[in-house]
Amino acid sequence: MNVDRLRFLFSRALRTSLATPLLLVGCGREPVVVEPPPAKPEPIDVSQHSDVECVNGAPAISDLTIEPPPDSVQLRAIYLRTPPFGLPALHVRTSVGEACATATDPQDCQARLDTLEIQQGFPQTCVFPEGCADDFLAMTRGDEVAAFANAEAVRALLGRIDTPQEAALLAFASGYSLCGWTGDRHGKVRALPDGTFSVIGTQGYACGEGTRLTQHLLGITATGEITEQQRTVLEEGSPLCSIGRRPVGLQDARAGGCEDARGRYFADSARLEAASIHAFLRLREELALHGASPELQDAALASAAEEVRHTGVTARLALRFGATPLPPAVTDLPLRPLDEVLLDNAVEGCVRETYGALVAHHQALHAKDPEIREAMARIAEDETRHAGLSWDIDAWATPHLSAEQRASLQEARRQAISVLRAEVAVPLDAELVADAGLPSPEVAAALLDSLEQELWA
C-alpha cells in the first residue's frame, strides 16, 4: 500500500477523533500489590492428536453421518445485532449437498431456508459482542427446513458420534474454539479404540486484567456426552494489551511492581519493540522462503533496524519513569507455510500494527510531555511504513489465493478488529492519556471506526 495513502487515512481519522473528549480519568495512582502467579498446571499433550479440519474459521462439515441423509447442511454465521460496517447480516461459513434438492416445492423450501431465524447461536467467547456473529446449523431434507442452534440440537441431529469431525463439531457447538489458531493451539481431535473421541479446544481470551486463554481436553462418547478431562492456562490477560506486530513464539511477561503508570507502559512498550525485531527478521526469512520480491524482503529488514531504535527510545523513557524493561523471550520456531504467514500478517500487520501506527501519530499530537511527544513523532513515521509493508505483503499474496483462503484472511481480520475494540475499551491511567498522549477509550473507538470504514471494510 502506498504509505502516502496511509498518512492521508490517518490524518482523516485524527481529525475525526478531535470531536471526542481527549481526557479520561483512569484508575488513579494507588500502589498495586502484585501477587505471585500460581503454579501452572501440566500442559495438555497434543502429540497423539490430529488437527481439526477447518473451513472459514469453523470445523468442516463434510464428514457427517446423518440419518436419514439430508439434502444439504450449512454452517451459518449471523449477526443478531447490527453487523459491523460493510458486512452482511448472514453468511454461510461452509456447506455440503444441494439445498432443497428433493423438496416438492423447491422455491418455497429455499424461501424458508433463506428466512430461518434463531434467537441465539452456539455459545462463544466474544470480547466485543457487536462485532461477533452467532453460529448455527441449517438443514434441508425433503420439505423439512430446520435450524440447530445449540449443542443439544446438534447432538440430536448427528445421532451417534461416528467420526472425528462430528466430535469436533459437537465440541464447537458446546462453546470450544477449534479454528483460527496455528500449531499446538489449533483444535485437535483423536479417535480412540473404544469408539470414543478426544478433542482439544480453547476458551476465553487474554486481554485485560483477570482474563485468560485456556486449553481444554475433552472426552466425547459415541452418544455425545462431553466430559472435561484436563484444563490448562495458555495465556494470562495483560492489563495493557499490546498493539503492534508481535512475533510468533513471544512468551508472556510484563513490568510489575508499583512503578509509575508511565514507567510500566514504556517498559512494556520497550519489550514489545524488542520483540518486533524478532518478528521482522523472521518475516524477512519467510518472505524469502516463499518467493517474495527483494523489495519486500529489504523492507522487512529495514523495519527490524528501525525497531532497534524504537527499543532504545522507549527503554530510556521507561527508565526515566522508574521502570526497568524486561527483555523479550521468543521461542525459536520453524519457518511457517505461506498461509500461516499471511494469517499472521493479516492480524498482526494489517490490523494491530496499522492501528498502532495511528495511535503513535495521536501520541505525537497530544502528549503533554515534550520528550514523549518528540519520541512518538519519530516512531509514528516508522510505524506507518511498517503498516504499509503489511498491506504490501497482503497485496502481493492475495491474488494468488483461492476464494476460501481469502475468506479466511478476511475472517481473521474481522476477529482481530473485535479483539482490538475490547482492548482499547479498558480505561487508562490519567497520566497515560495526558502525558503520553494515549487515546481515551472514547477516542480510540472513534479512531477504530474511521479505519474500519476507510480501510478495513
Secondary structure as a PSIPRED ss2 file (coil, helix, strand):
# PSIPRED VFORMAT (PSIPRED V4.0)

   1 M C   1.000  0.000  0.000
   2 N C   1.000  0.000  0.000
   3 V H   0.000  1.000  0.000
   4 D H   0.000  1.000  0.000
   5 R H   0.000  1.000  0.000
   6 L H   0.000  1.000  0.000
   7 R H   0.000  1.000  0.000
   8 F H   0.000  1.000  0.000
   9 L H   0.000  1.000  0.000
  10 F H   0.000  1.000  0.000
  11 S H   0.000  1.000  0.000
  12 R H   0.000  1.000  0.000
  13 A H   0.000  1.000  0.000
  14 L H   0.000  1.000  0.000
  15 R H   0.000  1.000  0.000
  16 T H   0.000  1.000  0.000
  17 S H   0.000  1.000  0.000
  18 L C   1.000  0.000  0.000
  19 A C   1.000  0.000  0.000
  20 T C   1.000  0.000  0.000
  21 P C   1.000  0.000  0.000
  22 L C   1.000  0.000  0.000
  23 L C   1.000  0.000  0.000
  24 L C   1.000  0.000  0.000
  25 V C   1.000  0.000  0.000
  26 G C   1.000  0.000  0.000
  27 C C   1.000  0.000  0.000
  28 G C   1.000  0.000  0.000
  29 R C   1.000  0.000  0.000
  30 E C   1.000  0.000  0.000
  31 P C   1.000  0.000  0.000
  32 V C   1.000  0.000  0.000
  33 V C   1.000  0.000  0.000
  34 V C   1.000  0.000  0.000
  35 E C   1.000  0.000  0.000
  36 P C   1.000  0.000  0.000
  37 P C   1.000  0.000  0.000
  38 P C   1.000  0.000  0.000
  39 A C   1.000  0.000  0.000
  40 K C   1.000  0.000  0.000
  41 P C   1.000  0.000  0.000
  42 E C   1.000  0.000  0.000
  43 P C   1.000  0.000  0.000
  44 I C   1.000  0.000  0.000
  45 D C   1.000  0.000  0.000
  46 V C   1.000  0.000  0.000
  47 S C   1.000  0.000  0.000
  48 Q C   1.000  0.000  0.000
  49 H C   1.000  0.000  0.000
  50 S E   0.000  0.000  1.000
  51 D E   0.000  0.000  1.000
  52 V C   1.000  0.000  0.000
  53 E C   1.000  0.000  0.000
  54 C E   0.000  0.000  1.000
  55 V E   0.000  0.000  1.000
  56 N C   1.000  0.000  0.000
  57 G C   1.000  0.000  0.000
  58 A E   0.000  0.000  1.000
  59 P E   0.000  0.000  1.000
  60 A C   1.000  0.000  0.000
  61 I C   1.000  0.000  0.000
  62 S C   1.000  0.000  0.000
  63 D C   1.000  0.000  0.000
  64 L C   1.000  0.000  0.000
  65 T C   1.000  0.000  0.000
  66 I C   1.000  0.000  0.000
  67 E C   1.000  0.000  0.000
  68 P C   1.000  0.000  0.000
  69 P C   1.000  0.000  0.000
  70 P C   1.000  0.000  0.000
  71 D C   1.000  0.000  0.000
  72 S E   0.000  0.000  1.000
  73 V E   0.000  0.000  1.000
  74 Q E   0.000  0.000  1.000
  75 L E   0.000  0.000  1.000
  76 R E   0.000  0.000  1.000
  77 A E   0.000  0.000  1.000
  78 I E   0.000  0.000  1.000
  79 Y C   1.000  0.000  0.000
  80 L C   1.000  0.000  0.000
  81 R C   1.000  0.000  0.000
  82 T C   1.000  0.000  0.000
  83 P C   1.000  0.000  0.000
  84 P C   1.000  0.000  0.000
  85 F C   1.000  0.000  0.000
  86 G C   1.000  0.000  0.000
  87 L C   1.000  0.000  0.000
  88 P C   1.000  0.000  0.000
  89 A C   1.000  0.000  0.000
  90 L E   0.000  0.000  1.000
  91 H E   0.000  0.000  1.000
  92 V E   0.000  0.000  1.000
  93 R E   0.000  0.000  1.000
  94 T E   0.000  0.000  1.000
  95 S E   0.000  0.000  1.000
  96 V E   0.000  0.000  1.000
  97 G E   0.000  0.000  1.000
  98 E C   1.000  0.000  0.000
  99 A C   1.000  0.000  0.000
 100 C C   1.000  0.000  0.000
 101 A C   1.000  0.000  0.000
 102 T C   1.000  0.000  0.000
 103 A C   1.000  0.000  0.000
 104 T C   1.000  0.000  0.000
 105 D C   1.000  0.000  0.000
 106 P H   0.000  1.000  0.000
 107 Q H   0.000  1.000  0.000
 108 D H   0.000  1.000  0.000
 109 C H   0.000  1.000  0.000
 110 Q H   0.000  1.000  0.000
 111 A H   0.000  1.000  0.000
 112 R H   0.000  1.000  0.000
 113 L H   0.000  1.000  0.000
 114 D H   0.000  1.000  0.000
 115 T C   1.000  0.000  0.000
 116 L C   1.000  0.000  0.000
 117 E C   1.000  0.000  0.000
 118 I C   1.000  0.000  0.000
 119 Q C   1.000  0.000  0.000
 120 Q C   1.000  0.000  0.000
 121 G C   1.000  0.000  0.000
 122 F C   1.000  0.000  0.000
 123 P C   1.000  0.000  0.000
 124 Q C   1.000  0.000  0.000
 125 T C   1.000  0.000  0.000
 126 C C   1.000  0.000  0.000
 127 V C   1.000  0.000  0.000
 128 F C   1.000  0.000  0.000
 129 P H   0.000  1.000  0.000
 130 E H   0.000  1.000  0.000
 131 G H   0.000  1.000  0.000
 132 C C   1.000  0.000  0.000
 133 A C   1.000  0.000  0.000
 134 D E   0.000  0.000  1.000
 135 D E   0.000  0.000  1.000
 136 F E   0.000  0.000  1.000
 137 L E   0.000  0.000  1.000
 138 A E   0.000  0.000  1.000
 139 M E   0.000  0.000  1.000
 140 T E   0.000  0.000  1.000
 141 R E   0.000  0.000  1.000
 142 G C   1.000  0.000  0.000
 143 D C   1.000  0.000  0.000
 144 E E   0.000  0.000  1.000
 145 V E   0.000  0.000  1.000
 146 A E   0.000  0.000  1.000
 147 A E   0.000  0.000  1.000
 148 F E   0.000  0.000  1.000
 149 A C   1.000  0.000  0.000
 150 N C   1.000  0.000  0.000
 151 A H   0.000  1.000  0.000
 152 E H   0.000  1.000  0.000
 153 A H   0.000  1.000  0.000
 154 V H   0.000  1.000  0.000
 155 R H   0.000  1.000  0.000
 156 A H   0.000  1.000  0.000
 157 L H   0.000  1.000  0.000
 158 L H   0.000  1.000  0.000
 159 G C   1.000  0.000  0.000
 160 R C   1.000  0.000  0.000
 161 I C   1.000  0.000  0.000
 162 D C   1.000  0.000  0.000
 163 T C   1.000  0.000  0.000
 164 P H   0.000  1.000  0.000
 165 Q H   0.000  1.000  0.000
 166 E H   0.000  1.000  0.000
 167 A H   0.000  1.000  0.000
 168 A H   0.000  1.000  0.000
 169 L H   0.000  1.000  0.000
 170 L H   0.000  1.000  0.000
 171 A H   0.000  1.000  0.000
 172 F H   0.000  1.000  0.000
 173 A H   0.000  1.000  0.000
 174 S C   1.000  0.000  0.000
 175 G C   1.000  0.000  0.000
 176 Y C   1.000  0.000  0.000
 177 S E   0.000  0.000  1.000
 178 L C   1.000  0.000  0.000
 179 C C   1.000  0.000  0.000
 180 G C   1.000  0.000  0.000
 181 W C   1.000  0.000  0.000
 182 T C   1.000  0.000  0.000
 183 G H   0.000  1.000  0.000
 184 D H   0.000  1.000  0.000
 185 R H   0.000  1.000  0.000
 186 H C   1.000  0.000  0.000
 187 G C   1.000  0.000  0.000
 188 K E   0.000  0.000  1.000
 189 V E   0.000  0.000  1.000
 190 R E   0.000  0.000  1.000
 191 A E   0.000  0.000  1.000
 192 L C   1.000  0.000  0.000
 193 P C   1.000  0.000  0.000
 194 D C   1.000  0.000  0.000
 195 G C   1.000  0.000  0.000
 196 T C   1.000  0.000  0.000
 197 F E   0.000  0.000  1.000
 198 S E   0.000  0.000  1.000
 199 V E   0.000  0.000  1.000
 200 I E   0.000  0.000  1.000
 201 G E   0.000  0.000  1.000
 202 T E   0.000  0.000  1.000
 203 Q E   0.000  0.000  1.000
 204 G E   0.000  0.000  1.000
 205 Y E   0.000  0.000  1.000
 206 A C   1.000  0.000  0.000
 207 C C   1.000  0.000  0.000
 208 G C   1.000  0.000  0.000
 209 E C   1.000  0.000  0.000
 210 G C   1.000  0.000  0.000
 211 T C   1.000  0.000  0.000
 212 R E   0.000  0.000  1.000
 213 L E   0.000  0.000  1.000
 214 T E   0.000  0.000  1.000
 215 Q E   0.000  0.000  1.000
 216 H E   0.000  0.000  1.000
 217 L E   0.000  0.000  1.000
 218 L E   0.000  0.000  1.000
 219 G E   0.000  0.000  1.000
 220 I E   0.000  0.000  1.000
 221 T C   1.000  0.000  0.000
 222 A C   1.000  0.000  0.000
 223 T C   1.000  0.000  0.000
 224 G C   1.000  0.000  0.000
 225 E C   1.000  0.000  0.000
 226 I E   0.000  0.000  1.000
 227 T E   0.000  0.000  1.000
 228 E E   0.000  0.000  1.000
 229 Q E   0.000  0.000  1.000
 230 Q E   0.000  0.000  1.000
 231 R E   0.000  0.000  1.000
 232 T E   0.000  0.000  1.000
 233 V E   0.000  0.000  1.000
 234 L E   0.000  0.000  1.000
 235 E E   0.000  0.000  1.000
 236 E E   0.000  0.000  1.000
 237 G C   1.000  0.000  0.000
 238 S C   1.000  0.000  0.000
 239 P C   1.000  0.000  0.000
 240 L C   1.000  0.000  0.000
 241 C C   1.000  0.000  0.000
 242 S C   1.000  0.000  0.000
 243 I C   1.000  0.000  0.000
 244 G C   1.000  0.000  0.000
 245 R C   1.000  0.000  0.000
 246 R C   1.000  0.000  0.000
 247 P C   1.000  0.000  0.000
 248 V C   1.000  0.000  0.000
 249 G C   1.000  0.000  0.000
 250 L E   0.000  0.000  1.000
 251 Q C   1.000  0.000  0.000
 252 D C   1.000  0.000  0.000
 253 A C   1.000  0.000  0.000
 254 R C   1.000  0.000  0.000
 255 A C   1.000  0.000  0.000
 256 G C   1.000  0.000  0.000
 257 G C   1.000  0.000  0.000
 258 C C   1.000  0.000  0.000
 259 E C   1.000  0.000  0.000
 260 D C   1.000  0.000  0.000
 261 A H   0.000  1.000  0.000
 262 R H   0.000  1.000  0.000
 263 G H   0.000  1.000  0.000
 264 R H   0.000  1.000  0.000
 265 Y H   0.000  1.000  0.000
 266 F H   0.000  1.000  0.000
 267 A H   0.000  1.000  0.000
 268 D H   0.000  1.000  0.000
 269 S H   0.000  1.000  0.000
 270 A H   0.000  1.000  0.000
 271 R H   0.000  1.000  0.000
 272 L H   0.000  1.000  0.000
 273 E H   0.000  1.000  0.000
 274 A H   0.000  1.000  0.000
 275 A H   0.000  1.000  0.000
 276 S H   0.000  1.000  0.000
 277 I H   0.000  1.000  0.000
 278 H H   0.000  1.000  0.000
 279 A H   0.000  1.000  0.000
 280 F H   0.000  1.000  0.000
 281 L H   0.000  1.000  0.000
 282 R H   0.000  1.000  0.000
 283 L H   0.000  1.000  0.000
 284 R H   0.000  1.000  0.000
 285 E H   0.000  1.000  0.000
 286 E H   0.000  1.000  0.000
 287 L H   0.000  1.000  0.000
 288 A H   0.000  1.000  0.000
 289 L H   0.000  1.000  0.000
 290 H C   1.000  0.000  0.000
 291 G C   1.000  0.000  0.000
 292 A C   1.000  0.000  0.000
 293 S C   1.000  0.000  0.000
 294 P H   0.000  1.000  0.000
 295 E H   0.000  1.000  0.000
 296 L H   0.000  1.000  0.000
 297 Q H   0.000  1.000  0.000
 298 D H   0.000  1.000  0.000
 299 A H   0.000  1.000  0.000
 300 A H   0.000  1.000  0.000
 301 L H   0.000  1.000  0.000
 302 A H   0.000  1.000  0.000
 303 S H   0.000  1.000  0.000
 304 A H   0.000  1.000  0.000
 305 A H   0.000  1.000  0.000
 306 E H   0.000  1.000  0.000
 307 E H   0.000  1.000  0.000
 308 V H   0.000  1.000  0.000
 309 R H   0.000  1.000  0.000
 310 H H   0.000  1.000  0.000
 311 T H   0.000  1.000  0.000
 312 G H   0.000  1.000  0.000
 313 V H   0.000  1.000  0.000
 314 T H   0.000  1.000  0.000
 315 A H   0.000  1.000  0.000
 316 R H   0.000  1.000  0.000
 317 L H   0.000  1.000  0.000
 318 A H   0.000  1.000  0.000
 319 L H   0.000  1.000  0.000
 320 R H   0.000  1.000  0.000
 321 F C   1.000  0.000  0.000
 322 G C   1.000  0.000  0.000
 323 A C   1.000  0.000  0.000
 324 T C   1.000  0.000  0.000
 325 P C   1.000  0.000  0.000
 326 L C   1.000  0.000  0.000
 327 P C   1.000  0.000  0.000
 328 P C   1.000  0.000  0.000
 329 A C   1.000  0.000  0.000
 330 V E   0.000  0.000  1.000
 331 T C   1.000  0.000  0.000
 332 D C   1.000  0.000  0.000
 333 L C   1.000  0.000  0.000
 334 P C   1.000  0.000  0.000
 335 L C   1.000  0.000  0.000
 336 R C   1.000  0.000  0.000
 337 P C   1.000  0.000  0.000
 338 L H   0.000  1.000  0.000
 339 D H   0.000  1.000  0.000
 340 E H   0.000  1.000  0.000
 341 V H   0.000  1.000  0.000
 342 L H   0.000  1.000  0.000
 343 L H   0.000  1.000  0.000
 344 D H   0.000  1.000  0.000
 345 N H   0.000  1.000  0.000
 346 A H   0.000  1.000  0.000
 347 V H   0.000  1.000  0.000
 348 E H   0.000  1.000  0.000
 349 G H   0.000  1.000  0.000
 350 C H   0.000  1.000  0.000
 351 V H   0.000  1.000  0.000
 352 R H   0.000  1.000  0.000
 353 E H   0.000  1.000  0.000
 354 T H   0.000  1.000  0.000
 355 Y H   0.000  1.000  0.000
 356 G H   0.000  1.000  0.000
 357 A H   0.000  1.000  0.000
 358 L H   0.000  1.000  0.000
 359 V H   0.000  1.000  0.000
 360 A H   0.000  1.000  0.000
 361 H H   0.000  1.000  0.000
 362 H H   0.000  1.000  0.000
 363 Q H   0.000  1.000  0.000
 364 A H   0.000  1.000  0.000
 365 L H   0.000  1.000  0.000
 366 H H   0.000  1.000  0.000
 367 A C   1.000  0.000  0.000
 368 K C   1.000  0.000  0.000
 369 D C   1.000  0.000  0.000
 370 P H   0.000  1.000  0.000
 371 E H   0.000  1.000  0.000
 372 I H   0.000  1.000  0.000
 373 R H   0.000  1.000  0.000
 374 E H   0.000  1.000  0.000
 375 A H   0.000  1.000  0.000
 376 M H   0.000  1.000  0.000
 377 A H   0.000  1.000  0.000
 378 R H   0.000  1.000  0.000
 379 I H   0.000  1.000  0.000
 380 A H   0.000  1.000  0.000
 381 E H   0.000  1.000  0.000
 382 D H   0.000  1.000  0.000
 383 E H   0.000  1.000  0.000
 384 T H   0.000  1.000  0.000
 385 R H   0.000  1.000  0.000
 386 H H   0.000  1.000  0.000
 387 A H   0.000  1.000  0.000
 388 G H   0.000  1.000  0.000
 389 L H   0.000  1.000  0.000
 390 S H   0.000  1.000  0.000
 391 W H   0.000  1.000  0.000
 392 D H   0.000  1.000  0.000
 393 I H   0.000  1.000  0.000
 394 D H   0.000  1.000  0.000
 395 A H   0.000  1.000  0.000
 396 W H   0.000  1.000  0.000
 397 A H   0.000  1.000  0.000
 398 T H   0.000  1.000  0.000
 399 P H   0.000  1.000  0.000
 400 H H   0.000  1.000  0.000
 401 L C   1.000  0.000  0.000
 402 S C   1.000  0.000  0.000
 403 A H   0.000  1.000  0.000
 404 E H   0.000  1.000  0.000
 405 Q H   0.000  1.000  0.000
 406 R H   0.000  1.000  0.000
 407 A H   0.000  1.000  0.000
 408 S H   0.000  1.000  0.000
 409 L H   0.000  1.000  0.000
 410 Q H   0.000  1.000  0.000
 411 E H   0.000  1.000  0.000
 412 A H   0.000  1.000  0.000
 413 R H   0.000  1.000  0.000
 414 R H   0.000  1.000  0.000
 415 Q H   0.000  1.000  0.000
 416 A H   0.000  1.000  0.000
 417 I H   0.000  1.000  0.000
 418 S H   0.000  1.000  0.000
 419 V H   0.000  1.000  0.000
 420 L H   0.000  1.000  0.000
 421 R H   0.000  1.000  0.000
 422 A H   0.000  1.000  0.000
 423 E H   0.000  1.000  0.000
 424 V H   0.000  1.000  0.000
 425 A C   1.000  0.000  0.000
 426 V C   1.000  0.000  0.000
 427 P C   1.000  0.000  0.000
 428 L C   1.000  0.000  0.000
 429 D C   1.000  0.000  0.000
 430 A H   0.000  1.000  0.000
 431 E H   0.000  1.000  0.000
 432 L H   0.000  1.000  0.000
 433 V H   0.000  1.000  0.000
 434 A H   0.000  1.000  0.000
 435 D C   1.000  0.000  0.000
 436 A C   1.000  0.000  0.000
 437 G C   1.000  0.000  0.000
 438 L C   1.000  0.000  0.000
 439 P C   1.000  0.000  0.000
 440 S C   1.000  0.000  0.000
 441 P H   0.000  1.000  0.000
 442 E H   0.000  1.000  0.000
 443 V H   0.000  1.000  0.000
 444 A H   0.000  1.000  0.000
 445 A H   0.000  1.000  0.000
 446 A H   0.000  1.000  0.000
 447 L H   0.000  1.000  0.000
 448 L H   0.000  1.000  0.000
 449 D H   0.000  1.000  0.000
 450 S H   0.000  1.000  0.000
 451 L H   0.000  1.000  0.000
 452 E H   0.000  1.000  0.000
 453 Q H   0.000  1.000  0.000
 454 E H   0.000  1.000  0.000
 455 L H   0.000  1.000  0.000
 456 W H   0.000  1.000  0.000
 457 A C   1.000  0.000  0.000
